Structure formats: C-alpha cells, structure tokens
Amino acid sequence: MKLLFDQNISHRIVKLLPARFEGSASVKQFHLTDSTDKAIWQFARSSDFTIVTQDSDFNDLNSLLGFPPKIIWIRTGNLRTEIIANILIDHLEELEKFLEDPNFGCFEILSLR
C-alpha cells in the first residue's frame, strides 16, 4: 500500500507503519511541503500514490477531477502521530478493499479518540 502523507501529518509516520505499507512516503521526502494541493494531487496521480490527509481539499479535487489518486481522509482532529499510525493499522483490511475497488475515490475515517 503506497501512501503519500500530506504536510498536515508528520513525516515520522512512515517509520511507524508495518511492511504492508511499504512504499509510503511523506510530501516532505519529495520537497512538496510548500506545494499547492493540486501539485501534490498531480504528483500522487503520476506516481501511483494514495493521499492521506486530514483536510477536505483533496476530496474536493477528486470531486472535480476524478481519481486516481484515491484519498484517505482522516477526520480526527489533532492527534499524535503514533495514534494516526494506529488508526491506519486498525483499518488496514478496509483500506485494502477500498484501494482495490474502482468505484470509490475517498475513504473517510472518523475517529473520536
């Protein structure tokens, strides 16, 4: 599962994820930290990433432009990086099904931890 973490999620999350998330990266690794959402969206599309974010902007882009890239929208508010990693791990099977399904472009995770 190749995820691209938006700038609103710490780049340190990549080291906290198990092997099934191999290939995941942060926008920081590609010097995209100050890039527009559309530039990040285009990079994810051309590089076969799924974007992980905590804001609605990428879902809005998918509504306008379609997908790929697919979006994982974590709607939790501010949480420690370790908790966000655990949320992704807890939803791993659902995320794998989502990524295989060509009919859906956004997977929302709402957690009130």
N, C-alpha and C positions, 0 to 999 in steps of 0.2 A: 504494500500500500504506500504509494508515493504522495506524501502530503507536503504542501507548502504553507508554512505558518506566516500569517500576516504580521505586520510590525506590532500589533497590539497584543501579541503573545510572545513571551520571551524566547529568544533563540536557544536557550538552555533546555527547552523541552525535548529537543531532538535526542539528547543523550539519555533521557528518562524513558524512552519508548523501547519496547521489545523488538526483536528481529522481524516480526511481521509488519513493522512499519519501516522496513529498510528502504532507503532511497528518499526518505523525508528530509526536508531542509527548511531553513528559515529564509525569509526575504533578505535578511542581513548577509547571508552567505553569498548572495548574488548581487550585493550592493544595490538593492532595491528599496532600502529603508525609507528613503525620501521620495520614492516614486509615487505617481498617481495610482489610484486603484485600477484604472483602466490599463495602465502599463503593466501592473502586476498581473492582472487578469489575462492580458495578451501573452505575457511570459509563461504563465501557468498553462495556457492553452497550447502554446507551441512546444512546451517541454513536458507535456503529459503529466502535470501535477493536478491534484485536487487541493483547492484552497481551504485552509482552516482559518476562521476569523471569529471575532466577537462582535462584529457590527453588520448592519444590513446592506452596506454598499455593494458588496459582491453579489448578493442575491438580486439586488436591483439591476446590476449589469447582466446577470443571467436572464432576467425577465425581458430585458431589451435586446440582448444579443444572442441568447440561446446558450447552450452548453454542448461540449466541454468548454471550459473546465467545470467540474462539479464543485459544489460548495458544501463544506461542513460548517454550520453556523452554531457556535457555542454561545447560548444565551444564558449566561450565568452571572453576569456582573464581574467585578474584580475578584479573582481567586488566585491563590498561589499556583505557580507553575506546576508543582507536583500534583495538585488537585486536578488541574486541567488534564494532565497526562493520564491520571487515573480514570477520569471521565471517558477519555477516548478508549482506554483499555477495556473499561466496563462495557462499552458499546461496540466492541470490535466485530462481533458477528453481524450485528445490524449494519455496521458501516460497510463490511464486505459485500453484503447483499445489495445495499444501496449502490455501491460502485459498479456492480455488475448489471444493474437494471438501467436500460437505456431510456426509460420513461421519466426518470426523476433527476432533477438538477441540483436540489438543495436538501440537505439533511439537517434538520434543526434539533439541537439538544438543549432542552430547558432543564436546568438543574437548580434546585433551591438549597444547595448545601450550605 
